[in-house]
Amino acid sequence: MLPARLLEGQGITRMPVTTRSEEARLFFNQGVSQVHSFWFYESERSFLQAAALDPDMAMAYWGIALSAPADYRPAFQLLRGPDDGGPQKDSVEGGSGDVVRRTTNGAAISGFVRARESIAKAMALRDKVSERERLYIEAQAARRDPEMVPNIPHALHMPGHIYAQSDKIDEAAAAFSAAAVNELSWLERDVLYSNGHHAHSVHFLVHSLNLDGRLPGVDGAGTPPDELQGNAARARRHQPARGLPPGILRSGQTLVRFERGDLILDGTTIPIYDRPEQNAWRNWALGLAHVWRGELEPARASLAQLDNDVAQAKASRDALAVAVLELEGEVAVRAGETKQGWALLRKAAAKEKALIYTEPPDYPRPVVEAMGSLALRVGDSVTAERAYTEALAVESGGGRAYFGLAAALAGLERPEEAQARLEQAERAWNKADSDLPRMQKLRSGKLASVREPN
């Protein structure tokens, strides 16, 4: 990185900092102006120049840590792909046991590593600066610390919420997995320890992977089935009445969202549970799988059982009421009762939107996403386009919605728009399981039908 220069037109910034060099102060304030305009390459150079002029200037290293990863940016920019104006993918290397790649002058190639190394220097100098500067430095040090509280499960869990909402799915999955594993260690130590947080971590892990087109236990997604199914037995030995077992989350959410009717109906993947709330979700999944195959009588039987389960349920009643309406609407549409069916589905979508906000959502997937898929199945591209557009408003940047829109637009004979949406789908699901039908059709160039199989 070439030496910085004091440039014209950089604004007037006068942030008080401790330094013995007035020239270093000028470069520091230039860097502050630049970083707040998201000009990270130049801001890092300015802060580096300040540090070269005054190696004991703690805030110069703070500025480097702020600039190097280029992640101090508006959310809409961070959500873009690297080929669409978003941040370039940078290795978060430098953890325990990692080999840090460096340039010939010794600087780490990874901006994240440069940030951690720089803020460590600032922390070593924080006793030589003002209280205000020290707070800036300690805040940045906390931001760059990869594992501040390694043995508090919910503290390991909480960053995953931010990562999931920032389209950092790998980081979210790592946070939820670490929290779930840590939670199990506490469950093993104390028979009175609640299993609720463990179920929540697994639930959010599944949800995060789903957003990224990754079916747990498939194609290296990093979540073996026994973590979701087998660990349920370990967790449920502790206060079994509290929290849904992780297995139902895999069967009730993941398989439906990936439209894996083959696994839903195989008689073994989804077990029969001992609570009406759990079996309600099971019958919801069975009913939908039958609808996808056009098997309306078995679907109606599942709907009747779902109604019975909901009547006995003591928890999740609001979300299950949506499930009843959705399944009833899908059966009606496939039976030719089109007007009544779509009215039921719109009612289900409205009821889902009215559910209390939770993370992840109480309902396994947006009802409008289901409406889009159903519309494609019955050849209604107009309704499919409308539904998937609304689904994008619910889950911005969602791969499923982009794939659905591509198929709908192809059906409406708007090939250029369809291709644009398909390219967005490819970027959104750049880490999706390679054997998903959507991904296989993407590679083969077949656009007309980009749904999961029945």
C-alpha positions, 0 to 999 in steps of 0.5 A: 500500500503506497504512502498516503498524501494529504488530499484537497477537498477531504472536508474539515474533521477535528476529532480530538486525539492524543498524538505528539505529531501534528502531521499525524493528527492531520492524516488521522482526521483525513482518514476519519473523513474518508471512512465516513464516506466509505472510502476504505482503501484511502482511509486505511492508508491515511491511518497507516500514515498517521501510525508511521508518523507516531507509532504510539498514536493509539487511535491511528490503529483504531482507524486501521481496524475500522477501515481494513475489513470495509464492513463499516457500510450501509446494510443494503451494500453489505447485502449485495453480492461481490459482483453486484457492488457489494463487499468482496469476499474476504477470508476471516482467517487468523483464528486458532491454528490458522496460517495467516497469509501476508504480503512481502512487507508483512501485512496480513492479506485479510482485512479482518486480520489486519483489523484484529492486529491493529486494534490489539496495538491500540488496546496496548496503548489505551492507558496513554489516551483520554477516556473518550479515546479509550472507549472508542478503542475498547468498543472496536476491540469488542467488535473484532473479538471472535469469541468474548464469552466462550462458555455462555451458550446464549451469548454464543447464540445472539450474534447469529441473529445479526448475521442471519439478518445481514445475509452472513449465513456461514457466520450465523450457522457457526454461532447457532451450532456453537451455542447448541453444542455448548448448551448440550454440555450444560444439559448433561451437567444439570438435570434441571437445566432447561432445554428451551435454548438448545431447541431455539439454537437448532431452530435458528440454525435450520432457518438460516441454512434454509435461507441459503438453500442448504438442507441440513445434512446434505452436500456438506451443509455441516449439520448432520441429521443426528444433530437435529434428530438424535440430539432431541433425545438428549435434550428431552431428558431434561424438562421434556414438556418444554420446547419442541424437539429439534427433530420436528423442526427439521421435518416440519420446516426444512422438508416442507420448505424444500418441498421434499414430498418424497421424504415427508411421505416415506413413513420414517423421516417424520416420526409420530410425536406425543404432543398434539402441537408436534403432530399438527405440524406433522399432519400439515407437512403430510397434507401438503405433500399429498397436495403436491402429488395431486392426492386430494383424498389423503390430503383431506384426511391429513387436514381433518387430523390437523384440525383435531390436533389444533383443537387439542393443542395448548401451544402454537395455536396462532401459527397452527391456525395459519397452517389449517387455512393454508392446507385447506386453501391448497386442497381447494385450489387443486380440487378446482375450487379456485376462488374459494381456495385463493381466498383461504390462502390470502386469509392465511397470508394475512393471518401469518403477517399478524403473528407476533414478531419472532426470530426466527418466524413462528411460521415455517415459511411465508404463506405467499411463498407457498402461494407462488409455488402452488400458482406455478403448479396450476399454471397461473403465472400471473398469480405466481409473479405477484406472490413471489414479488411479495415474498421478496418483501418478506425475505429480501434477497431470497433465492426461492423467490428469485427462482419462482419469479424467474419461472413465472416470468418465463411463463409470461413470455418475458425472457429477459426479465426472467433471465435477470431474476435467474441471475439474482437467484444464482447470486443469492444461492451461491452456496446452495446444495448442488443437488437441489433440482433448482441448482441442477436446472440452473446449470442445465439452462432449463428455466421454465420449471425451477421448483423442487420435486414432488 
